[in-house]
Amino acid sequence: MAPPVQSQRLPSPSQPSGKGEVGELKTQLRQLAGSRAAGAEDLKRELYKKVISYMTVGIDVSSLFSEMVMCSATSDIVLKKMCYLYVGNYAKVHPDLALLTINFLQKDCQDEDPMIRGLALRSLCSLRVKNLVEYLVGPLRTGLQDSNSYVRTVAAIGALKLYHISPSTCIDSDFPVALKALMMHDPDAKVVASCLSSLQEILTLEGNASEEASKERELLLSKPVIYFLLNRIREFSEWAQCLVLDLVSKYVPSENSEIFDIMNLLEDRLQHANSAVVLATINVFLHLTISMADVHQQVYERIKAPLLTLVGSGSSEQSYAVLSHLHLLVMRAPILFSSDYKHFYCRYSDPSYVKKLKLEMLTAVANESNTYEIVTELSEYAANVDVLIARESIRAVGKIALQQYDVNAIVDRLLQFLEMEKDYVTAETLVLVKDLLRKYPQWSQDCIAVVGNVSSKNVEEPKAKAALVWMLGEYSQDMLDAPYILESLIDSWDEEDSAEVRLHLLTAVTKCFFKRPPETQKALGAALAAGLADAHQDVHDRALFYYRLLQHDVSVAERVINPPKQAVSVFADTQSSEVKDRIFDEFNSLSVIYQEPSYMFIDKEHRGPFEFSEDIGALATGASPDNSVLPSQRVEASDNDLLLSASEKEENRGIAANGSLAYSAPDYNGSSTALVSHSPSPTANTSAASGAPSMASISQPSIEIDDLLGLGPVMTPTPILALKLNSKTVLDPATFQRKWGQLPIALTQDCSLTAQGVASLTSPQVLLRHMQGHLIQCIASGGQPPNFKFFFFAQKSEAPSGAGFFLVECLVNTSSSKAHVKVKADEASLSQDFAALFQLALLKFGVS
């Protein structure tokens, strides 16, 4: 019997041969190209799906370009969609192959099926190959006049794509004019919205370079266009409505009647289910009435209900976005929302970020009528299992107390928090009690009675411990154990990691010494000794400052360290009113969510730290930079280093192994000349045994403060030799440039400017005049806020002609309130003294 004849079947796409899957796909596509056999269309679909899946996962299937194009000659719209997707993906990477697609795409643009015409036109505009733009103009112009609205919509978006590929081609072909005409006359709302979107972007980008485009952009904000769009707003999709409303918010009505007409027309948009439409409508209402105070307040009343409804419905993300905008409005008009405070109560299902924002709003709307209810609710949150929310709720209670609403009840609630015996609750409460005592000193008796029961061993957080230490020093006369608690903290000085706590400890024990000398003198001596030996520069400098102040005159020290204090009336706000107004101007944008103006997260200048350039800038005279300057030698010292005497500076600055100058704190332990001696002197013991010495007797020069505090003998500081500058120094630019190139950098350091100085530095000339008053001249300057650059020079008094000069490059950044200074000197040994004069001059800038 003869074997049966095997029917010829096309290879299955799921069973490729061993030549490689891409190669097998290529073979199968070639076999199917032009095939009219039954089932060929289904096999093409399977092959196309496999090609698209490979492309999606990153496999390069560009070698199939020719086969995919050949198989595109079909009436199956699904196959055409996949083919267009493939072509659009590889056209930009392989522009030479993209030319193969032009013929069949242009042919499809004339297909009878409007869906295929639209898809082909969209794919043609998505090729993004600049050499092929000439093939886009004809189909686009035809598409804008197509009878089908889908094709016209695609053509309107395609005109924008053409502009991004070749702006000149788009403008020369008059597509902006055609888009505007189509927008004003097309019956389909989708086409109108697409034309508006494309036209806005084209005119915005082109308006920066073309005056004609700028005028056309202004015409978009004309009354006929705005009213035409508003009358059709109900036909638009939600996205299109937001687009129109954004355009309307920029419109400036010529008379008040227009404002009311627009608001009446948009009244029902406030009831829209989509939050984006509601916020866009509110943005229109707020900006239209900004100059009408009475109407503006009525707008707040009107928009309150829609916003509160949106907060309670929808997802948590939507609630947060709406709450952020509501928070901005609450901060501007808290009284209008004070009766709706219950809407801001936290629900158990709210995520932490929503709860945190609600707590801020409860703080903002609190007033005399609702404080008790709000504080009662916040007190419940203090026991929340979410530690972050518990902390925020305690802070919210404190903020309300600082607003002077029902202080009696709030203080009692805060003090009750200290009895909860939770570390984080105690920590937050201590910080708030400190602020309350600064504003309401009359509550010190009640607060201190409770704070005195808090063990310092149970307080671990630096800010809380610093607050406790501050209260121990400030109210040591009312706390019996204050000197002994401070002494125990000083005994564990080396175990304290926070410099903030050590700084507060130095100040607190010094204040306690002024109030209770016999009990505190030993602790003060130990604190000063530990502070002088501390590796942290600020701690060391404060201890040295207190030590020298006490050595000079104890009564003067008391007036400086522990002066009579006035109650703090207003605490600094984290945001200025100007920043809040700027955020309000950007309503319905990310600025409201981030709670900062857009330039803070868009401009590169504000995103990263300011970096000083190490290159020497060319002078104003036009001289080129000199590349032969030696590497800078950097001195690591803080501004408070000026407290050291000249002899101590010279002793404690040595040449490091790498050749640069390094700063090290003086060693106060061990040697015969050290300041620290842990064994108390007989004088101190006698003083302690005989009772509290009077401040007058302590301040007498005959009694050594070192003996009283248990400190050893002190080196007599060598007086600083004052460097005097020439008041009539002259230096021409050529000589300055020559000296700058020849002299090595003697000193490099960062100096601080005061807040008044930063505010005064509006132009380089202001600082020039100030420095001239200190006999420091400027030879070149430039820059704009926040960055300025100066070259200064000065001359030592009585120096011979052409000698004794100091040259300075000063880079000022007003954002960081810092000045980066490089000093070159004919006499390098005097560079430190000159740097001190220069720094003092900067510190006096702007201070009357």
C-alpha positions in Angstrom: 0.0 0.0 0.0 1.4 3.4 -0.9 2.1 5.8 1.9 -0.4 8.6 2.4 0.4 11.9 0.7 1.4 14.4 3.4 -0.4 17.8 3.0 1.9 20.8 2.8 1.5 22.9 5.9 3.2 26.2 6.7 5.5 26.0 9.7 4.0 26.9 13.0 5.3 30.0 14.7 5.4 28.3 18.0 7.7 25.6 16.7 10.8 27.4 15.2 13.6 25.4 13.7 17.1 25.4 15.2 18.4 28.3 13.1 17.5 30.9 15.8 14.1 32.2 16.6 14.5 35.6 14.8 15.8 33.9 11.7 12.9 31.4 11.7 10.5 34.3 12.1 12.0 36.0 9.1 11.6 32.8 7.0 8.0 32.3 8.0 7.1 36.0 7.3 8.6 35.7 3.8 6.6 32.6 3.1 3.4 34.4 4.2 4.1 37.7 2.3 1.5 38.0 -0.4 -0.1 34.6 0.5 -3.8 34.4 0.0 -4.1 30.8 1.3 -6.8 30.0 3.8 -5.7 30.7 7.4 -2.7 32.9 6.3 -4.2 35.9 8.0 -4.4 34.0 11.3 -0.8 32.8 11.0 0.3 36.4 10.3 -1.4 37.5 13.5 0.5 34.9 15.5 3.8 35.8 13.9 3.2 39.5 14.4 2.3 38.9 18.1 5.5 37.0 18.5 7.6 39.8 16.9 5.9 42.5 19.1 6.5 40.4 22.2 10.2 40.0 21.4 10.4 43.8 20.7 8.7 44.5 24.0 11.2 42.5 26.1 14.1 44.2 24.3 15.1 41.6 21.7 16.4 43.4 18.5 14.0 42.3 15.7 14.9 45.2 13.4 16.2 42.7 10.8 12.6 41.8 10.1 11.8 45.3 8.9 11.5 44.4 5.2 9.4 41.3 5.9 7.0 43.2 8.2 6.5 45.9 5.6 5.8 43.3 2.9 3.2 41.6 5.1 1.4 44.8 5.8 -0.5 44.7 2.6 -3.7 43.5 4.2 -7.2 44.7 5.1 -6.9 43.2 8.6 -6.9 46.2 10.9 -5.3 44.2 13.8 -2.3 43.3 11.6 -2.0 46.9 10.5 -2.0 48.2 14.1 0.8 45.8 15.0 2.8 46.7 11.9 2.4 50.4 12.7 3.6 49.8 16.2 6.7 47.9 14.9 7.5 50.6 12.3 7.2 53.5 14.8 9.5 51.7 17.2 12.4 51.1 14.8 12.0 54.1 12.4 14.1 56.5 14.4 16.8 53.9 15.2 17.0 52.8 11.5 16.1 55.9 9.4 17.3 54.2 6.2 14.7 51.4 6.7 12.0 54.0 7.6 12.0 55.1 4.0 10.6 51.7 3.0 7.4 52.4 5.0 6.5 55.8 3.4 4.7 54.3 0.3 2.4 51.9 2.2 1.7 54.5 4.9 0.8 57.2 2.4 -1.4 54.6 0.6 -3.1 53.7 3.9 -3.7 57.4 4.5 -6.2 57.3 1.6 -7.9 54.1 2.6 -11.6 53.9 2.7 -11.7 52.9 6.3 -11.3 56.0 8.5 -9.7 53.9 11.3 -7.0 52.8 8.9 -6.5 56.4 7.6 -6.1 57.7 11.2 -3.8 54.9 12.3 -1.6 55.3 9.2 -1.4 59.1 9.6 -0.5 58.7 13.3 2.2 56.2 12.4 3.5 58.5 9.7 3.9 61.4 12.1 5.5 59.1 14.7 8.4 58.2 12.5 10.4 61.2 13.9 12.9 61.1 11.0 13.8 64.7 10.0 14.7 63.7 6.4 11.1 62.4 5.8 9.2 65.5 6.9 8.4 66.4 3.3 6.2 63.3 3.1 4.2 64.4 6.2 2.9 67.8 5.0 0.5 66.5 2.3 -1.2 63.8 4.4 -1.4 66.1 7.4 -3.1 68.9 5.3 -5.5 66.3 3.9 -6.1 64.8 7.3 -7.2 68.2 8.7 -9.9 68.4 6.1 -11.0 64.7 6.4 -14.7 64.0 6.8 -14.1 61.7 9.8 -13.5 63.4 13.2 -11.0 60.7 14.3 -8.7 61.4 11.4 -9.0 65.2 12.0 -8.1 64.6 15.7 -5.0 62.6 14.7 -4.0 65.3 12.2 -4.3 68.0 14.8 -1.9 66.1 17.1 0.3 65.2 14.1 0.8 68.9 13.4 2.4 69.2 16.8 4.6 66.2 16.2 5.7 67.8 12.9 6.6 71.0 14.8 8.8 69.0 17.2 10.6 67.4 14.2 10.9 70.5 12.1 9.5 73.8 13.4 10.3 75.7 10.3 8.3 73.2 8.1 5.3 73.4 10.4 5.3 77.2 10.5 6.0 77.6 6.7 3.1 75.2 5.9 0.7 77.5 7.9 -0.4 74.7 10.2 -1.0 77.0 13.2 -3.5 79.0 11.0 -5.2 75.9 9.9 -5.4 74.6 13.5 -7.0 77.8 14.7 -9.5 77.8 11.9 -10.4 74.1 12.5 -10.7 74.8 16.3 -13.2 77.6 15.8 -15.4 75.8 13.2 -15.2 72.1 13.8 -18.4 70.5 15.2 -16.6 67.7 17.0 -15.4 68.5 20.6 -12.5 66.1 20.5 -11.1 67.8 17.4 -11.5 71.3 19.0 -9.6 70.1 22.1 -6.8 68.5 20.1 -6.4 71.7 18.0 -6.3 73.8 21.2 -3.7 71.6 22.8 -1.4 71.6 19.8 -1.9 75.3 19.1 -1.1 76.3 22.6 2.1 74.3 22.7 3.3 75.5 19.3 2.6 79.1 20.0 4.2 78.9 23.4 7.4 77.4 22.1 7.4 79.6 19.0 6.4 82.8 20.9 9.8 83.0 22.6 11.5 83.6 19.2 8.7 85.0 17.0 6.8 88.2 17.7 4.0 87.1 15.3 3.6 83.9 17.2 3.5 85.8 20.5 0.7 87.9 19.1 -1.2 84.8 18.0 -0.8 83.4 21.5 -2.3 86.5 23.0 -5.3 86.2 20.6 -6.0 82.8 22.1 -6.9 84.8 25.2 -9.3 87.0 23.4 -13.0 87.2 24.4 -14.4 85.5 21.3 -12.2 82.5 21.7 -12.7 82.2 25.5 -16.5 82.5 25.2 -16.6 80.0 22.3 -14.8 77.4 24.3 -16.8 78.1 27.5 -20.1 77.7 25.7 -19.0 74.2 24.5 -17.3 73.1 27.7 -20.0 70.5 28.5 -19.2 68.7 25.3 -15.5 68.2 26.1 -13.9 65.3 27.9 -12.5 65.8 31.4 -9.0 66.3 30.1 -10.2 68.9 27.5 -12.2 70.7 30.2 -9.1 71.1 32.3 -7.3 72.4 29.2 -10.0 75.0 28.6 -10.2 76.0 32.2 -6.5 76.5 32.4 -6.7 78.8 29.5 -9.6 80.7 31.0 -7.7 81.2 34.3 -5.2 83.4 32.3 -7.9 85.5 30.7 -8.3 89.1 32.0 -11.9 90.3 31.7 -12.4 93.9 30.6 -15.2 94.5 33.1 -16.8 92.9 36.2 -19.9 91.7 34.4 -17.7 89.3 32.4 -16.4 87.8 35.6 -19.9 87.0 36.9 -20.9 85.7 33.4 -17.9 83.3 33.5 -18.6 82.1 37.0 -22.3 81.6 36.4 -21.4 79.5 33.3 -18.9 77.4 35.2 -21.1 77.0 38.4 -22.1 73.4 37.6 -18.4 72.4 37.0 -18.0 72.6 40.8 -20.3 69.6 41.1 -18.3 67.5 38.7 -17.2 64.1 39.9 -13.7 64.5 38.6 -11.4 66.3 41.1 -9.2 67.7 38.4 -12.1 69.6 36.8 -13.3 70.9 40.2 -9.8 72.2 41.1 -9.4 73.8 37.7 -12.7 75.5 38.1 -11.8 76.8 41.6 -8.5 78.1 40.1 -10.5 80.1 37.6 -12.8 81.5 40.3 -9.9 82.5 42.6 -7.9 84.2 39.9 -10.8 86.1 38.4 -11.9 87.6 41.8 -8.4 88.2 43.3 -8.9 92.0 43.1 -12.5 91.9 44.4 -12.2 91.3 48.2 -15.9 90.8 49.0 -16.5 88.5 46.0 -13.3 86.6 46.7 -14.5 85.8 50.2 -17.8 84.6 48.8 -15.9 82.3 46.4 -14.2 80.7 49.4 -17.6 80.0 50.9 -18.8 78.6 47.7 -15.9 76.3 47.0 -15.7 74.9 50.5 -18.4 72.3 50.1 -17.2 70.8 46.8 -13.6 70.5 48.2 -14.8 68.9 51.5 -16.9 66.4 49.5 -13.9 65.4 47.4 -11.8 64.9 50.5 -14.3 62.3 51.8 -14.6 60.4 48.6 -12.3 58.8 46.2 -8.8 57.3 46.8 -6.3 58.4 49.4 -4.1 59.9 46.8 -7.0 62.1 45.5 -7.8 63.1 49.1 -4.2 64.1 49.7 -4.1 66.2 46.5 -7.4 67.9 47.4 -6.4 68.4 51.0 -3.2 70.1 49.9 -5.1 72.7 48.0 -7.6 73.0 50.9 -4.7 73.5 53.3 -3.4 76.4 51.1 -6.8 78.0 51.3 -7.1 77.4 55.0 -3.8 79.1 55.6 -5.1 82.2 53.7 -8.5 82.3 55.4 -8.6 80.1 58.5 -11.7 81.8 59.9 -13.8 80.6 57.0 -13.1 77.0 57.7 -13.1 77.1 61.5 -16.6 75.7 61.8 -15.8 72.7 59.5 -12.9 71.4 61.7 -14.6 68.0 62.1 -14.0 67.2 58.5 -10.3 67.2 59.3 -10.5 64.6 62.0 -8.4 61.5 61.1 -10.1 58.3 60.1 -8.5 55.0 61.1 -8.2 54.0 57.4 -6.4 57.2 56.4 -2.7 56.7 55.4 -0.1 58.5 57.4 0.5 61.2 54.8 -3.2 62.2 54.8 -3.3 62.1 58.6 -0.3 64.4 58.9 -1.9 66.9 56.5 -5.1 66.8 58.5 -3.2 67.5 61.7 -1.7 70.6 60.1 -5.1 71.8 59.1 -6.6 71.3 62.5 -3.8 73.4 63.9 -4.6 76.1 61.3 -8.3 76.3 61.9 -8.1 76.3 65.7 -9.6 79.4 67.4 -11.3 80.3 70.7 -14.6 78.5 69.8 -13.2 75.1 68.8 -9.9 74.8 70.6 -11.2 72.5 73.4 -12.7 70.0 70.9 -9.6 70.0 68.6 -7.2 69.6 71.5 -9.3 66.7 72.9 -9.2 65.0 69.6 -5.5 65.5 69.2 -4.8 64.2 72.6 -6.4 60.9 71.5 -4.0 60.7 68.7 -1.0 60.9 71.1 -1.6 57.3 72.0 -1.8 56.2 68.3 0.2 53.1 67.4 1.7 55.1 64.5 4.6 56.8 66.2 4.8 59.5 63.5 1.2 60.5 63.9 1.6 60.5 67.7 4.5 62.9 67.5 2.7 65.1 65.0 -0.4 65.3 67.2 1.7 66.4 70.2 3.4 69.1 68.0 -0.1 70.2 66.8 -1.2 70.7 70.5 1.9 72.8 71.1 1.3 74.9 68.0 -2.2 75.6 69.1 -1.0 76.6 72.5 1.5 79.1 71.0 -1.5 80.7 69.2 -2.8 81.9 72.6 -6.0 79.9 72.5 -7.2 78.5 75.8 -3.7 78.1 77.2 -4.8 76.8 80.6 -6.4 73.6 79.3 -3.7 73.0 76.7 -0.8 73.2 79.2 -2.6 70.7 81.5 -2.9 68.3 78.5 0.7 68.7 77.6 1.8 67.9 81.2 -0.4 64.9 81.2 1.6 63.6 78.2 4.7 63.4 80.4 2.9 60.8 82.5 2.3 58.4 79.6 5.8 57.0 80.1 6.4 56.6 76.4 9.8 57.8 75.3 8.7 59.5 72.0 5.8 61.2 73.8 8.0 62.5 76.6 10.6 63.7 74.0 8.1 65.7 71.9 6.4 67.1 75.0 9.7 68.3 76.5 10.5 70.3 73.4 7.0 71.9 73.4 7.1 72.7 77.1 10.4 74.6 76.5 8.8 76.7 73.8 5.7 77.3 76.0 7.9 78.5 78.8 9.7 80.9 76.4 6.3 82.4 75.5 4.5 82.0 78.8 7.0 82.4 81.6 4.1 82.6 84.1 3.5 78.9 83.7 7.0 78.0 84.9 5.9 76.8 88.4 3.4 74.3 87.1 5.6 73.1 84.3 8.8 72.8 86.3 7.0 70.8 89.0 6.1 68.1 86.5 9.3 68.3 84.4 11.4 67.9 87.6 10.0 64.3 87.9 11.3 63.4 84.4 14.5 61.4 84.7 17.3 62.5 82.3 18.3 58.9 81.9 14.9 58.2 80.2 15.4 61.0 77.6 17.5 59.8 74.7 16.6 62.1 71.8 19.0 65.0 71.4 16.4 67.7 70.9 14.4 66.5 73.9 17.5 66.2 76.1 18.7 69.7 75.0 15.2 71.1 76.0 15.4 69.4 79.4 18.9 70.8 79.9 17.8 74.2 78.9 15.0 74.1 81.6 17.5 72.9 84.2 19.7 75.9 83.6 16.9 78.5 83.1 14.9 77.5 86.1 17.6 76.0 88.4 16.5 78.2 91.3 13.1 76.4 91.3 14.4 72.9 90.8 16.1 71.6 93.9 18.0 68.8 92.1 19.1 70.9 89.1 22.8 71.2 89.9 23.1 67.5 90.7 21.2 66.4 87.5 23.5 68.7 85.5 26.6 67.2 87.3 25.5 63.7 86.4 25.1 64.7 82.8 28.6 66.3 82.8 30.0 63.1 84.2 28.7 61.2 81.1 30.0 64.0 78.8 32.1 61.5 76.7 29.1 59.3 76.2 27.0 62.1 74.8 27.1 62.0 70.9 25.1 65.2 70.2 27.0 68.4 70.0 23.7 70.3 70.5 23.2 68.7 73.9 26.8 69.5 74.9 26.4 73.1 73.9 23.2 73.4 75.9 24.9 71.7 78.8 27.7 74.3 78.9 25.2 77.2 78.9 22.9 75.5 81.5 25.6 74.8 84.0 27.0 78.3 83.6 23.5 79.8 84.3 23.1 77.5 87.2 26.4 78.7 88.6 25.2 82.3 88.6 22.1 81.3 90.7 23.6 78.6 92.9 27.4 79.0 93.0 28.4 76.7 95.9 26.5 73.7 94.4 27.6 74.2 90.8 31.2 75.4 90.9 32.6 71.9 90.7 30.2 71.0 87.8 31.1 74.2 86.0 34.8 73.5 86.2 34.3 69.9 84.9 32.1 71.2 82.1 34.6 73.8 81.0 37.4 71.3 81.1 35.4 68.8 79.1 34.3 71.5 76.6 37.9 72.8 76.1 39.0 69.3 75.3 36.0 68.6 73.0 36.8 67.7 69.4 33.7 69.6 68.1 34.7 73.1 67.1 31.6 74.8 68.3 31.6 73.1 71.7 35.3 74.0 72.1 34.9 77.6 71.1 31.9 78.1 73.4 33.7 76.6 76.4 36.7 78.8 75.6 34.5 81.9 75.3 32.8 81.2 78.6 36.1 80.5 80.3 37.7 83.8 79.2 34.5 85.7 80.0 34.5 84.3 83.5 38.2 85.0 83.8 37.7 88.6 82.8 34.7 89.5 85.1 32.0 87.2 86.5 29.4 90.0 86.7 30.0 90.8 83.0 29.7 87.1 82.2 26.4 86.9 84.0 25.0 89.9 82.0 26.2 88.2 78.7 25.2 84.6 79.4 22.2 85.0 81.6 20.5 88.4 80.9 16.9 89.2 81.8 14.7 87.6 79.1 11.5 88.9 77.6 8.8 86.5 76.6 8.8 85.5 72.9 5.8 87.0 71.3 6.0 85.4 67.8 7.9 82.4 66.6 9.5 82.4 63.2 7.3 81.0 60.4 8.9 78.5 58.2 7.4 80.1 55.1 7.3 83.8 54.3 4.1 85.5 53.0 5.8 86.0 49.7 6.4 82.3 49.2 2.8 81.5 50.2 1.5 84.1 47.6 3.8 82.5 45.0 2.3 79.1 45.7 -1.2 80.5 45.6 -0.4 81.9 42.1 0.5 78.4 41.0 -2.8 76.9 42.3 -3.8 73.5 40.8 -0.1 72.5 40.2 2.6 70.5 41.9 3.7 73.6 43.8 0.7 73.1 46.1 1.6 69.4 46.7 5.3 70.2 47.4 4.4 73.3 49.3 7.0 75.4 47.6 7.2 77.5 44.4 7.9 75.7 41.2 11.3 77.2 40.7 12.5 75.4 43.8 12.1 72.0 42.2 12.4 73.0 38.5 15.4 75.3 38.3 18.7 73.5 38.5 20.2 76.3 40.6 17.9 75.5 43.5 18.1 71.7 43.3 21.7 71.3 44.2 24.2 72.9 46.6 26.2 75.8 45.3 29.7 74.9 44.3 32.5 77.4 44.1 34.7 77.1 41.0 38.4 76.5 41.7 39.4 78.3 38.5 40.7 81.8 38.7 38.3 84.0 36.9 39.5 86.6 34.4 39.7 90.1 35.7 37.5 92.9 34.5 40.5 94.3 32.6 40.2 91.4 30.2 43.3 89.5 31.2 43.2 85.8 30.7 43.3 83.4 33.7 46.7 82.2 34.8 47.0 78.5 35.0 50.3 78.5 36.9 48.8 79.1 40.3 49.9 76.7 43.0 47.3 74.4 44.7 45.4 76.1 47.5 46.3 75.6 51.1 43.2 75.2 53.2 42.7 76.2 56.8 40.0 74.3 58.6 38.8 76.7 61.2 35.5 78.2 62.2 34.5 81.8 62.6 34.9 81.5 66.4 38.6 80.8 65.9 39.1 84.5 66.4 38.7 83.9 70.1 42.2 82.3 70.2 45.1 84.6 70.9 47.8 85.0 68.3 50.3 82.8 70.2 47.7 80.0 70.6 47.0 80.1 66.9 50.6 79.7 66.0 51.0 76.9 68.5 48.0 74.9 67.2 48.5 75.3 63.5 51.1 73.0 62.0 52.1 71.9 58.6 50.4 68.6 57.9 52.0 65.7 56.0 50.5 66.7 52.7 51.7 70.2 52.9 48.4 71.9 53.7 47.7 73.9 56.8 45.4 72.1 59.3 43.7 73.3 62.4 43.8 71.3 65.6 42.2 72.2 68.9 44.6 73.0 71.8 45.4 70.2 74.1 44.2 71.1 77.6 45.0 67.8 79.3 48.1 66.8 81.1 51.0 69.3 80.7 52.1 71.8 83.3 50.7 74.6 81.2 47.3 72.9 80.6 44.1 74.6 81.6 42.6 71.4 83.1 43.3 70.1 86.5 40.6 67.7 87.8 41.6 68.0 91.4 39.9 71.1 93.1 42.3 73.6 94.6 42.3 74.5 98.3 40.8 77.9 97.4 37.8 76.3 95.9 37.3 73.9 98.9 37.6 76.8 101.3 35.1 78.8 99.3 32.6 76.0 99.2 32.9 75.3 102.9 32.5 78.9 103.9 29.2 79.4 102.0 28.3 81.1 98.8 30.7 83.8 97.8 29.1 87.0 96.5 29.3 87.9 92.9 31.3 91.0 93.8 34.0 89.0 95.6 34.1 86.5 92.7 34.7 89.3 90.2 37.7 90.7 92.1 41.0 90.2 90.1 42.7 89.0 93.3 40.7 85.7 93.3 41.6 83.4 90.4 38.6 82.1 88.6 40.7 79.0 87.7 41.1 78.1 91.4 37.4 78.7 92.0 36.3 76.4 89.2 39.0 73.7 89.9 41.1 74.6 86.9 44.8 74.7 86.9 47.2 77.6 86.0 46.6 79.4 82.8 49.0 80.6 80.1 49.0 84.3 79.8 47.8 85.0 76.3 50.0 87.0 74.0 48.2 90.1 72.8 47.4 90.2 69.1 49.6 92.6 67.2 47.1 94.7 65.2 47.8 94.8 61.5 47.4 98.3 60.1 46.6 98.9 56.5 47.6 101.7 54.2 44.8 104.2 53.6 46.2 105.5 50.3 47.2 102.2 48.6 47.3 102.2 44.8 47.6 99.1 42.5 47.0 99.0 38.8 45.3 96.0 37.1 48.4 94.8 35.3 50.4 94.7 38.5 47.6 92.9 40.3 47.4 90.3 37.5 51.2 89.8 37.5 51.3 89.4 41.3 48.3 87.1 41.3 50.0 84.8 38.9 53.4 84.8 40.8 52.3 84.5 44.4 51.1 81.2 45.9 47.8 81.0 47.8 48.7 81.6 51.4 45.2 81.0 52.9 41.8 79.6 51.8 38.8 79.8 54.1 35.0 80.2 54.2 33.5 83.2 55.9 30.0 83.9 57.0 27.8 86.9 56.2 25.1 88.2 58.5 21.5 88.2 57.5 21.6 92.0 57.2 24.7 91.7 55.0 23.0 89.2 52.7 19.9 91.5 52.5 22.1 94.5 51.7 24.1 92.8 48.9 21.8 93.7 46.0 24.7 94.7 43.7 28.6 94.4 43.8 28.9 98.2 44.3 27.3 98.0 47.8 30.0 95.7 49.2 32.8 97.7 47.4 31.9 100.9 49.2 31.8 99.0 52.5 35.2 97.4 52.1 36.7 100.7 51.1 35.7 102.0 54.5 38.0 99.3 55.9 40.9 100.3 53.7 40.4 97.2 51.4 40.1 98.2 47.7 38.4 96.4 44.8 40.0 96.0 41.4 37.3 93.9 39.7 33.8 92.6 40.5 30.8 91.0 38.8 27.9 88.6 39.2 24.2 88.6 39.9 22.2 87.3 42.9 22.9 84.9 44.4 26.5 84.6 43.2 29.0 87.5 43.2 32.8 87.5 42.5 35.3 90.1 43.7 39.0 90.8 43.6 40.2 92.9 46.5 43.7 94.2 47.5 45.2 96.0 50.5 48.6 97.1 51.6 50.4 96.9 54.9 50.9 100.4 56.5 54.3 101.9 56.1 55.3 99.2 53.6 57.8 100.3 50.8 56.3 101.0 47.4 55.3 97.8 45.5 55.6 95.6 48.6 53.4 94.5 51.5 50.3 93.8 49.4 47.5 91.4 50.1 45.4 90.0 47.2 42.0 88.5 47.7 39.6 86.5 45.5 36.2 86.5 47.2 33.2 84.4 45.9 30.0 85.3 47.7 26.8 83.1 47.6 23.9 84.9 49.3 21.8 81.7 49.3 24.1 80.1 51.8 25.3 83.3 53.4 28.9 82.3 52.8 32.0 83.8 51.2 34.8 81.7 49.9 38.1 83.6 50.3 41.6 83.0 48.8 44.4 85.2 50.1 47.8 85.8 48.5 50.4 88.0 50.2 53.8 89.4 49.7 54.4 88.5 53.4 52.8 85.1 53.9 53.3 85.3 57.7 50.8 88.2 57.9 48.1 86.4 55.9 46.3 85.1 59.0 46.1 88.6 60.5 44.8 90.1 57.3 42.3 87.3 56.9 41.0 88.1 60.4 40.6 91.8 59.4 38.9 90.8 56.1 36.5 88.5 57.9 35.6 91.2 60.5 34.9 93.6 57.7 32.5 91.1 56.1 30.8 90.5 59.4 30.2 94.2 59.8 28.7 94.5 56.3 25.0 95.5 56.5 25.1 96.0 60.3 24.2 99.6 61.2 
